[in-house]
Amino acid sequence: MTPFPMISRYFAALPRVCAKSLFAVAALTSLGVSDAAAARAGTYDGTWTTVFATSRGNCSSGYSVPFLVSGTRVLSAGGGRVSGRVGRGGSVAVAVSVGASHANGGGRLVGNAGYGRWSGIITGDRCSGTWQATRS
């Protein structure tokens, strides 16, 4: 006599599942989870505050500009014209113009932070430097 006759009968009544079926179900489930996680990890939507530092030229440092990311587009979140794109892996390229001043920048967004380099002509001076961004 088995110590747990009810459990033995329960498992005997279950349909037999082959190992290939279990593997297929596990593989499909993991693909669904990784695709959903990748989709969430790859979105950079929201408002980003970017702080610029000048390393070359006679332009002021420490000024900040808000940008809006919507899908793959980078837009102005107030003041000036902004256009740009965010790539699948977080690479970003942006062009900004305010009056006669204009600059181009590139870099990377990772999670809620970003970093990169910029260059342009600000109030008549050719300048370049770095930028750092945080998503609010």
DSSP file (Angstrom, degrees, kcal/mol; ACC not computed):
  #  RESIDUE AA STRUCTURE BP1 BP2  ACC     N-H-->O    O-->H-N    N-H-->O    O-->H-N    TCO  KAPPA ALPHA  PHI   PSI    X-CA   Y-CA   Z-CA
    1    1 A M              0   0    0      0, 0.0     0, 0.0     0, 0.0     0, 0.0   0.000 360.0 360.0 360.0 135.2    0.0    0.0    0.0
    2    2 A T        -     0   0    0      1,-0.1     6,-0.0     2,-0.0     0, 0.0  -0.537 360.0-125.0 -82.3 150.2    1.3    3.5   -0.9
    3    3 A P  S    S+     0   0    0      0, 0.0    -1,-0.1     0, 0.0     0, 0.0   0.796 105.6  30.9 -66.5 -26.7    1.5    6.1    1.8
    4    4 A F     >  +     0   0    0      1,-0.1     4,-1.7     2,-0.1     3,-0.4  -0.654  65.7 168.1-131.3  76.7   -0.6    8.6   -0.3
    5    5 A P  H  > S+     0   0    0      0, 0.0     4,-1.9     0, 0.0     5,-0.2   0.825  76.4  57.3 -62.8 -32.2   -3.0    6.7   -2.5
    6    6 A M  H  > S+     0   0    0      1,-0.2     4,-2.0     2,-0.2     5,-0.1   0.903 106.8  48.2 -65.9 -41.0   -5.0    9.8   -3.4
    7    7 A I  H  > S+     0   0    0     -3,-0.4     4,-2.4     2,-0.2     5,-0.2   0.909 109.6  52.6 -66.9 -42.0   -1.9   11.6   -4.8
    8    8 A S  H  X S+     0   0    0     -4,-1.7     4,-1.8     1,-0.2    -1,-0.2   0.910 111.3  46.5 -60.8 -43.1   -0.9    8.5   -6.9
    9    9 A R  H  X S+     0   0    0     -4,-1.9     4,-1.5     2,-0.2    -1,-0.2   0.871 110.3  54.4 -67.1 -36.4   -4.3    8.3   -8.5
   10   10 A Y  H  X S+     0   0    0     -4,-2.0     4,-0.7     1,-0.2     3,-0.4   0.951 111.4  42.9 -62.6 -50.0   -4.4   12.0   -9.2
   11   11 A F  H >< S+     0   0    0     -4,-2.4     3,-0.6     1,-0.2    -1,-0.2   0.841 111.1  55.7 -66.8 -33.1   -1.1   12.0  -11.1
   12   12 A A  H 3< S+     0   0    0     -4,-1.8    -1,-0.2    -5,-0.2    -2,-0.2   0.816 105.2  53.8 -67.2 -30.1   -2.0    8.8  -12.9
   13   13 A A  H 3< S+     0   0    0     -4,-1.5    -1,-0.2    -3,-0.4    -2,-0.2   0.658  87.0  99.9 -80.3 -16.1   -5.2   10.5  -14.2
   14   14 A L  S << S-     0   0    0     -4,-0.7     2,-0.0    -3,-0.6     3,-0.0  -0.429  84.4-105.4 -70.2 144.2   -3.3   13.5  -15.6
   15   15 A P        -     0   0    0      0, 0.0     2,-0.3     0, 0.0    -1,-0.1  -0.380  38.0-105.6 -67.5 149.3   -2.7   13.4  -19.4
   16   16 A R        -     0   0    0     -4,-0.1     2,-0.5    -3,-0.1    -4,-0.0  -0.599  33.8-161.3 -76.7 132.6    0.8   12.6  -20.5
   17   17 A V        -     0   0    0     -2,-0.3     2,-0.1    -3,-0.0    -3,-0.0  -0.965  14.0-132.0-117.0 127.7    2.7   15.6  -21.8
   18   18 A C     >  -     0   0    0     -2,-0.5     4,-1.7     1,-0.1     3,-0.4  -0.430  19.7-117.5 -79.7 156.7    5.8   15.0  -23.9
   19   19 A A  H  > S+     0   0    0      1,-0.2     4,-2.4     2,-0.2     5,-0.2   0.828 113.0  59.6 -61.2 -34.4    9.0   16.9  -23.1
   20   20 A K  H  > S+     0   0    0      1,-0.2     4,-2.4     2,-0.2    -1,-0.2   0.895 104.4  50.1 -63.6 -39.3    8.9   18.6  -26.6
   21   21 A S  H  > S+     0   0    0     -3,-0.4     4,-2.5     2,-0.2    -1,-0.2   0.918 110.7  48.7 -64.9 -43.6    5.6   20.2  -25.7
   22   22 A L  H  X S+     0   0    0     -4,-1.7     4,-2.6     1,-0.2    -2,-0.2   0.914 111.6  50.0 -62.1 -42.2    6.9   21.5  -22.4
   23   23 A F  H  X S+     0   0    0     -4,-2.4     4,-2.6     2,-0.2    -2,-0.2   0.915 110.8  49.6 -62.2 -43.1   10.0   22.9  -24.1
   24   24 A A  H  X S+     0   0    0     -4,-2.4     4,-2.4     2,-0.2     5,-0.2   0.921 112.2  47.1 -63.6 -44.0    7.8   24.6  -26.8
   25   25 A V  H  X S+     0   0    0     -4,-2.5     4,-2.4     1,-0.2    -2,-0.2   0.923 113.5  48.5 -63.3 -44.1    5.5   26.2  -24.1
   26   26 A A  H  X S+     0   0    0     -4,-2.6     4,-2.3    -5,-0.2    -2,-0.2   0.902 111.9  49.7 -63.3 -41.0    8.5   27.3  -22.0
   27   27 A A  H  X S+     0   0    0     -4,-2.6     4,-2.0     2,-0.2    -2,-0.2   0.922 112.3  46.7 -65.3 -44.2   10.2   28.8  -25.1
   28   28 A L  H  X S+     0   0    0     -4,-2.4     4,-2.1     1,-0.2    -2,-0.2   0.896 112.3  50.9 -65.2 -39.7    7.1   30.7  -26.2
   29   29 A T  H  X S+     0   0    0     -4,-2.4     4,-2.0     1,-0.2    -2,-0.2   0.924 110.3  48.4 -63.4 -44.6    6.5   32.0  -22.7
   30   30 A S  H  X S+     0   0    0     -4,-2.3     4,-2.6     1,-0.2    -1,-0.2   0.860 109.3  53.7 -67.3 -33.8   10.1   33.3  -22.3
   31   31 A L  H  X S+     0   0    0     -4,-2.0     4,-2.5     2,-0.2     5,-0.2   0.926 108.6  49.7 -64.2 -43.1    9.9   35.0  -25.7
   32   32 A G  H  X S+     0   0    0     -4,-2.1     4,-1.9     1,-0.2    -2,-0.2   0.903 113.2  46.1 -61.8 -41.5    6.7   36.8  -24.6
   33   33 A V  H  X S+     0   0    0     -4,-2.0     4,-2.4     2,-0.2    -2,-0.2   0.924 113.9  47.2 -67.9 -45.1    8.3   38.0  -21.4
   34   34 A S  H  X S+     0   0    0     -4,-2.6     4,-2.5     1,-0.2    -2,-0.2   0.876 111.5  51.2 -68.9 -35.3   11.6   39.1  -23.0
   35   35 A D  H  X S+     0   0    0     -4,-2.5     4,-2.3     2,-0.2    -1,-0.2   0.918 112.1  46.6 -65.0 -42.5    9.7   41.0  -25.8
   36   36 A A  H  X S+     0   0    0     -4,-1.9     4,-2.2    -5,-0.2    -2,-0.2   0.917 114.2  47.4 -64.9 -42.7    7.6   42.9  -23.2
   37   37 A A  H  X S+     0   0    0     -4,-2.4     4,-2.6     1,-0.2    -2,-0.2   0.902 112.2  50.1 -65.6 -40.0   10.6   43.7  -21.0
   38   38 A A  H  X S+     0   0    0     -4,-2.5     4,-1.8     2,-0.2    -1,-0.2   0.891 108.9  52.2 -65.3 -38.5   12.6   44.9  -24.1
   39   39 A A  H  < S+     0   0    0     -4,-2.3     4,-0.3     2,-0.2    -1,-0.2   0.924 113.1  44.0 -63.9 -43.0    9.7   47.1  -25.2
   40   40 A R  H >< S+     0   0    0     -4,-2.2     3,-1.1     1,-0.2    -2,-0.2   0.906 113.9  50.1 -67.2 -40.4    9.5   48.7  -21.7
   41   41 A A  H 3< S+     0   0    0     -4,-2.6    70,-0.3     1,-0.2    -1,-0.2   0.786 108.1  54.7 -68.9 -26.4   13.3   49.1  -21.5
   42   42 A G  T 3< S+     0   0    0     -4,-1.8     2,-0.4    -5,-0.2    -1,-0.2   0.437  85.2  98.9 -89.8   0.8   13.5   50.7  -24.9
   43   43 A T    <   +     0   0    0     -3,-1.1    29,-0.1    -4,-0.3    68,-0.0  -0.755  38.3 173.1 -93.5 133.6   11.0   53.5  -24.3
   44   44 A Y        +     0   0    0     -2,-0.4    25,-0.2    27,-0.4    -1,-0.1   0.108  26.2 148.9-120.6  18.5   12.4   56.9  -23.4
   45   45 A D        +     0   0    0     23,-0.1     2,-0.2    90,-0.0    25,-0.2  -0.214  34.5  60.3 -58.2 142.0    9.1   58.8  -23.4
   46   46 A G  E    S-A   69   0A   0     23,-2.3    23,-2.8    90,-0.1     2,-0.5  -0.766  89.4 -47.9 135.2-177.0    8.8   61.7  -21.1
   47   47 A T  E     -A   68   0A   0     -2,-0.2    89,-2.6    21,-0.2     2,-0.4  -0.796  48.5-164.4 -94.5 131.5   10.3   65.1  -20.3
   48   48 A W  E     -AB  67 135A   0     19,-3.1    19,-3.0    -2,-0.5     2,-0.6  -0.950  11.1-147.5-116.7 133.1   14.1   65.2  -20.0
   49   49 A T  E     -AB  66 134A   0     85,-2.7    85,-1.8    -2,-0.4     2,-0.5  -0.906  19.3-162.9-100.4 121.7   16.0   68.0  -18.3
   50   50 A T  E     -AB  65 133A   0     15,-2.5    15,-2.5    -2,-0.6     2,-0.5  -0.907   6.8-160.6-112.4 128.5   19.3   68.5  -20.1
   51   51 A V  E     -AB  64 132A   0     81,-3.0    81,-2.0    -2,-0.5     2,-0.4  -0.928  12.2-151.0-109.9 128.9   22.2   70.4  -18.5
   52   52 A F  E     - B   0 131A   0     11,-2.7    10,-2.9    -2,-0.5     2,-0.4  -0.796   8.9-167.1-104.0 139.8   25.0   71.7  -20.9
   53   53 A A  E     - B   0 130A   0     77,-2.8    77,-1.7    -2,-0.4     2,-0.5  -0.989  15.9-139.1-123.2 134.2   28.6   72.2  -20.0
   54   54 A T  E     + B   0 129A   0     -2,-0.4    75,-0.3    75,-0.2     3,-0.1  -0.808  27.2 166.8 -95.3 128.0   31.0   74.1  -22.3
   55   55 A S  E    S+     0   0A   0     73,-2.5     2,-0.4    -2,-0.5    74,-0.2   0.576  71.3  32.4-111.4 -17.2   34.5   72.7  -22.7
   56   56 A R  E    S+ B   0 128A   0     72,-2.1    72,-2.2     3,-0.0    -1,-0.3  -0.982 103.0  21.8-143.2 129.1   35.6   74.8  -25.7
   57   57 A G  S    S-     0   0    0     -2,-0.4     2,-0.5    70,-0.2    70,-0.2  -0.447  91.0 -68.4 109.0 176.7   34.5   78.3  -26.7
   58   58 A N  S    S+     0   0    0     68,-0.3     2,-0.3    -2,-0.1    -1,-0.1  -0.457  83.2 122.7-106.3  57.6   33.2   81.4  -25.0
   59   59 A C        -     0   0    0     -2,-0.5    -5,-0.2    69,-0.1    69,-0.1  -0.898  65.7-103.7-118.0 148.5   29.7   80.1  -24.1
   60   60 A S        -     0   0    0     -2,-0.3     2,-0.2    -7,-0.1     3,-0.2  -0.359  34.3-143.5 -70.3 150.6   28.2   80.0  -20.6
   61   61 A S        +     0   0    0      1,-0.1    -8,-0.2    -8,-0.1    -1,-0.1  -0.675  69.4  43.4-107.0 163.9   27.9   76.6  -18.9
   62   62 A G        +     0   0    0    -10,-2.9     2,-0.2     1,-0.3    -9,-0.2   0.457  69.4 138.6  86.2   1.0   25.3   75.1  -16.7
   63   63 A Y        -     0   0    0    -11,-0.4   -11,-2.7    -3,-0.2     2,-0.3  -0.534  38.7-148.9 -79.4 151.0   22.2   76.2  -18.6
   64   64 A S  E     -A   51   0A   0    -13,-0.2   -13,-0.2    -2,-0.2   -15,-0.0  -0.903  12.7-169.2-123.5 149.7   19.5   73.6  -18.8
   65   65 A V  E     -A   50   0A   0    -15,-2.5   -15,-2.5    -2,-0.3     2,-0.3  -1.000  19.0-132.7-135.9 132.2   16.8   72.9  -21.5
   66   66 A P  E     -A   49   0A   0      0, 0.0    11,-1.3     0, 0.0     2,-0.3  -0.695  24.5-172.7 -86.2 139.8   13.8   70.6  -21.2
   67   67 A F  E     -AC  48  76A   0    -19,-3.0   -19,-3.1    -2,-0.3     2,-0.5  -0.916  15.6-139.4-125.4 155.1   13.1   68.2  -24.1
   68   68 A L  E     -AC  47  75A   0      7,-2.7     7,-3.3    -2,-0.3     2,-0.5  -0.965  10.0-159.2-115.5 129.2   10.2   65.9  -24.7
   69   69 A V  E     +AC  46  74A   0    -23,-2.8   -23,-2.3    -2,-0.5     2,-0.4  -0.940  13.6 174.3-107.3 127.1   10.7   62.4  -26.0
   70   70 A S  E >   - C   0  73A   0      3,-2.5     3,-2.1    -2,-0.5     2,-0.5  -0.924  65.0 -49.4-133.5 106.7    7.7   60.8  -27.7
   71   71 A G  T 3  S-     0   0    0     -2,-0.4   -27,-0.4     1,-0.3    14,-0.0  -0.559 123.3 -22.7  67.3-118.7    8.4   57.4  -29.3
   72   72 A T  T 3  S+     0   0    0     -2,-0.5    14,-2.4    13,-0.1     2,-0.3   0.387 119.7  97.4-102.7   1.9   11.5   57.9  -31.4
   73   73 A R  E <   -CD  70  85A   0     -3,-2.1    -3,-2.5    12,-0.2     2,-0.5  -0.709  58.2-152.7 -97.7 142.8   11.1   61.7  -31.7
   74   74 A V  E     +CD  69  84A   0     10,-1.9    10,-0.7    -2,-0.3     2,-0.3  -0.963  26.6 173.2-110.0 128.1   12.7   64.4  -29.7
   75   75 A L  E     -C   68   0A   0     -7,-3.3    -7,-2.7    -2,-0.5     2,-0.2  -0.791  36.6 -84.6-130.6 168.5   10.7   67.6  -29.4
   76   76 A S  E     -C   67   0A   0      6,-0.5    -9,-0.2    -2,-0.3     3,-0.1  -0.535  24.2-169.4 -74.0 140.0   10.8   71.0  -27.6
   77   77 A A  S    S-     0   0    0    -11,-1.3   -10,-0.1     1,-0.3    -1,-0.1   0.078  77.7 -21.5-112.2  19.7    9.3   71.1  -24.1
   78   78 A G  S    S+     0   0    0      2,-0.2    -1,-0.3     1,-0.2     3,-0.1  -0.006 113.2  19.4 140.1 115.8    9.5   74.9  -24.0
   79   79 A G  S    S+     0   0    0     -3,-0.1    -2,-0.2     1,-0.1    -1,-0.2   0.668  95.4  19.3  80.9 123.2   11.5   77.5  -25.9
   80   80 A G  S    S-     0   0    0     -4,-0.1     2,-0.5    -3,-0.1    -2,-0.2   0.064  89.8 -68.6  80.7 169.5   13.3   77.1  -29.2
   81   81 A R  E     - E   0  97A   0     16,-3.0    16,-2.3    -6,-0.1     2,-0.4  -0.871  49.8-177.8-101.1 131.7   13.0   74.6  -32.0
   82   82 A V  E     + E   0  96A   0     -2,-0.5    -6,-0.5    14,-0.2     2,-0.3  -0.994   7.4 167.5-131.0 132.9   14.1   71.1  -31.2
   83   83 A S  E     + E   0  95A   0     12,-2.3    12,-3.2    -2,-0.4     2,-0.3  -0.995  18.3 118.2-141.8 147.1   14.2   68.1  -33.6
   84   84 A G  E     -DE  74  94A   0    -10,-0.7   -10,-1.9    -2,-0.3     2,-0.3  -0.986  42.0-112.4 175.2 179.7   15.8   64.8  -33.2
   85   85 A R  E     -DE  73  93A   0      8,-2.1     8,-2.1    -2,-0.3     2,-0.5  -0.978   8.7-147.0-138.0 146.6   15.6   61.0  -33.0
   86   86 A V  E     - E   0  92A   0    -14,-2.4     6,-0.2    -2,-0.3     5,-0.1  -0.974  25.0-142.9-111.8 126.2   16.1   58.3  -30.4
   87   87 A G    >   -     0   0    0      4,-3.8     3,-1.8    -2,-0.5     0, 0.0  -0.285  29.7 -95.8 -82.2 171.8   17.4   55.0  -31.8
   88   88 A R  T 3  S+     0   0    0      1,-0.3    -1,-0.1     2,-0.1    -2,-0.0   0.849 123.6  45.7 -57.6 -40.2   16.4   51.6  -30.6
   89   89 A G  T 3  S-     0   0    0     21,-0.0    -1,-0.3     1,-0.0    20,-0.0   0.318 128.2 -91.7 -89.1   9.4   19.4   51.2  -28.2
   90   90 A G  S <  S+     0   0    0     -3,-1.8    19,-2.6     1,-0.3    -2,-0.1   0.438  75.3 149.1  96.9  -0.1   19.0   54.7  -26.7
   91   91 A S  E     - F   0 108A   0     17,-0.2    -4,-3.8    -5,-0.1     2,-0.4  -0.446  28.2-163.9 -66.0 142.8   21.3   56.5  -29.2
   92   92 A V  E     -EF  86 107A   0     15,-2.3    15,-2.1    -6,-0.2     2,-0.4  -0.987  19.7-174.7-135.9 140.9   20.1   60.1  -29.6
   93   93 A A  E     +EF  85 106A   0     -8,-2.1    -8,-2.1    -2,-0.4     2,-0.3  -0.998  16.8 177.7-133.4 129.5   20.8   62.9  -32.1
   94   94 A V  E     -EF  84 105A   0     11,-2.6    11,-2.8    -2,-0.4     2,-0.4  -0.975  20.5-160.1-137.7 144.4   19.3   66.3  -31.6
   95   95 A A  E     -EF  83 104A   0    -12,-3.2   -12,-2.3    -2,-0.3     2,-0.4  -0.995  16.8-173.9-121.8 132.4   19.3   69.7  -33.3
   96   96 A V  E     +EF  82 103A   0      7,-3.0     7,-2.7    -2,-0.4     2,-0.4  -0.974   5.6 179.4-127.9 137.8   18.4   72.9  -31.3
   97   97 A S  E     +EF  81 102A   0    -16,-2.3   -16,-3.0    -2,-0.4     2,-0.4  -0.989   8.9 175.1-141.2 135.4   17.9   76.4  -32.5
   98   98 A V  E >   - F   0 101A   0      3,-2.4     3,-2.1    -2,-0.4     2,-0.2  -0.946  69.6 -50.4-135.4 111.0   16.9   79.5  -30.5
   99   99 A G  T 3  S-     0   0    0     -2,-0.4     0, 0.0     1,-0.3     0, 0.0  -0.425 124.0 -17.5  59.8-128.2   17.0   82.7  -32.5
  100  100 A A  T 3  S+     0   0    0     -2,-0.2     2,-0.3    -3,-0.1    -1,-0.3   0.534 120.6  93.7 -85.9  -6.9   20.4   82.9  -34.3
  101  101 A S  E <   +F   98   0A   0     -3,-2.1    -3,-2.4    21,-0.1     2,-0.3  -0.667  50.5 168.0 -88.0 140.1   22.0   80.3  -32.0
  102  102 A H  E     +FG  97 121A   0     19,-2.2    19,-2.3    -2,-0.3     2,-0.3  -0.996   8.5 177.6-150.8 151.1   22.0   76.7  -33.0
  103  103 A A  E     -FG  96 120A   0     -7,-2.7    -7,-3.0    -2,-0.3     2,-0.4  -0.989  15.9-147.8-151.0 155.4   23.6   73.5  -31.8
  104  104 A N  E     +FG  95 119A   0     15,-3.0    15,-2.3    -2,-0.3     2,-0.3  -0.947  21.2 179.6-122.8 146.8   23.7   69.8  -32.6
  105  105 A G  E     -FG  94 118A   0    -11,-2.8   -11,-2.6    -2,-0.4     2,-0.3  -0.974  10.6-174.4-145.6 160.4   24.3   67.0  -30.1
  106  106 A G  E     +FG  93 117A   0     11,-2.3    11,-2.3    -2,-0.3     2,-0.3  -0.984  25.8 108.8-150.1 157.1   24.5   63.3  -29.9
  107  107 A G  E     -FG  92 116A   0    -15,-2.1   -15,-2.3    -2,-0.3     2,-0.3  -0.926  53.9 -65.6 171.6-144.8   24.8   60.7  -27.2
  108  108 A R  E     -FG  91 115A   0      7,-2.6     7,-2.0    -2,-0.3     2,-0.4  -0.998  20.1-147.4-145.4 142.1   22.9   58.0  -25.4
  109  109 A L  E     - G   0 114A   0    -19,-2.6     2,-0.4    -2,-0.3     5,-0.3  -0.929  18.3-179.2-106.5 134.3   19.9   57.6  -23.1
  110  110 A V  E >   - G   0 113A   0      3,-3.4     3,-2.0    -2,-0.4     2,-0.4  -0.942  59.6 -51.3-136.6 111.4   20.1   54.8  -20.5
  111  111 A G  T 3  S-     0   0    0     -2,-0.4    -2,-0.0   -70,-0.3   -21,-0.0  -0.468 123.4 -18.1  62.5-118.0   17.1   54.3  -18.2
  112  112 A N  T 3  S+     0   0    0     -2,-0.4    23,-2.2    -3,-0.1     2,-0.3   0.125 127.7  70.4-106.7  18.9   16.4   57.7  -16.7
  113  113 A A  E <   -GH 110 134A   0     -3,-2.0    -3,-3.4    21,-0.2     2,-0.3  -0.905  54.7-175.1-132.9 160.5   19.7   59.3  -17.5
  114  114 A G  E     -GH 109 133A   0     19,-2.0    19,-2.1    -2,-0.3     2,-0.3  -0.976   2.4-178.7-151.0 162.6   21.6   60.5  -20.6
  115  115 A Y  E     +GH 108 132A   0     -7,-2.0    -7,-2.6    -2,-0.3     2,-0.3  -0.982  18.4 119.8-158.0 158.6   24.9   61.8  -21.6
  116  116 A G  E     -GH 107 131A   0     15,-1.7    15,-2.1    -2,-0.3     2,-0.3  -0.991  47.6 -75.2 171.1-163.9   26.7   63.1  -24.8
  117  117 A R  E     -GH 106 130A   0    -11,-2.3   -11,-2.3    -2,-0.3     2,-0.3  -0.867  32.0-170.6-124.4 156.0   28.5   65.8  -26.6
  118  118 A W  E     -GH 105 129A   0     11,-2.2    11,-2.3    -2,-0.3     2,-0.3  -0.953   5.1-178.2-141.1 160.7   27.3   69.0  -28.4
  119  119 A S  E     +GH 104 128A   0    -15,-2.3   -15,-3.0    -2,-0.3     2,-0.3  -0.972  22.8 115.2-155.3 152.9   28.7   71.7  -30.6
  120  120 A G  E     -GH 103 127A   0      7,-2.5     7,-2.9    -2,-0.3     2,-0.6  -0.990  60.6 -70.7 173.8-170.5   27.3   74.8  -32.2
  121  121 A I  E     -GH 102 126A   0    -19,-2.3   -19,-2.2    -2,-0.3     2,-0.5  -0.960  41.4-174.1-116.5 114.1   27.2   78.5  -32.6
  122  122 A I  E >  S- H   0 125A   0      3,-2.7     3,-2.2    -2,-0.6   -64,-0.1  -0.946  72.4 -23.2-115.5 118.8   25.8   80.3  -29.5
  123  123 A T  T 3  S-     0   0    0     -2,-0.5    -1,-0.2     1,-0.3     3,-0.1   0.871 129.6 -48.2  44.6  45.0   25.4   84.1  -29.7
  124  124 A G  T 3  S+     0   0    0      1,-0.2     2,-0.4   -24,-0.2    -1,-0.3   0.278 116.2 110.7  87.7 -10.9   28.1   84.2  -32.5
  125  125 A D  E <   - H   0 122A   0     -3,-2.2    -3,-2.7   -67,-0.1     2,-0.6  -0.828  66.8-129.7-101.3 134.7   30.7   82.0  -30.7
  126  126 A R  E     + H   0 121A   0     -2,-0.4     2,-0.3    -5,-0.2   -68,-0.3  -0.716  43.6 165.1 -79.4 123.0   31.6   78.6  -31.8
  127  127 A C  E     - H   0 120A   0     -7,-2.9    -7,-2.5    -2,-0.6     2,-0.3  -0.893  19.6-177.9-136.9 162.9   31.4   76.3  -28.8
  128  128 A S  E     +BH  56 119A   0    -72,-2.2   -73,-2.5    -2,-0.3   -72,-2.1  -0.971  18.6 125.1-154.4 165.9   31.3   72.6  -27.8
  129  129 A G  E     -BH  54 118A   0    -11,-2.3   -11,-2.2    -2,-0.3     2,-0.3  -0.936  48.5 -61.5 175.4-152.1   31.0   70.5  -24.7
  130  130 A T  E     -BH  53 117A   0    -77,-1.7   -77,-2.8    -2,-0.3     2,-0.3  -0.789  32.1-154.4-122.6 163.8   29.1   67.8  -23.0
  131  131 A W  E     -BH  52 116A   0    -15,-2.1   -15,-1.7    -2,-0.3     2,-0.4  -0.982   3.1-164.5-138.2 152.4   25.5   67.3  -21.8
  132  132 A Q  E     -BH  51 115A   0    -81,-2.0   -81,-3.0    -2,-0.3     2,-0.3  -0.992  12.5-167.2-133.4 142.0   23.8   65.3  -19.1
  133  133 A A  E     -BH  50 114A   0    -19,-2.1   -19,-2.0    -2,-0.4     2,-0.4  -0.942  10.1-167.0-132.3 151.7   20.1   64.6  -18.9
  134  134 A T  E     -BH  49 113A   0    -85,-1.8   -85,-2.7    -2,-0.3     2,-0.5  -0.995  22.8-127.7-133.6 143.3   17.6   63.2  -16.4
  135  135 A R  E      B   48   0A   0    -23,-2.2   -87,-0.2    -2,-0.4   -90,-0.0  -0.759 360.0 360.0 -90.4 132.4   14.1   62.1  -17.0
  136  136 A S              0   0    0    -89,-2.6   -88,-0.1    -2,-0.5    -1,-0.1   0.432 360.0 360.0-100.8 360.0   11.5   63.6  -14.7
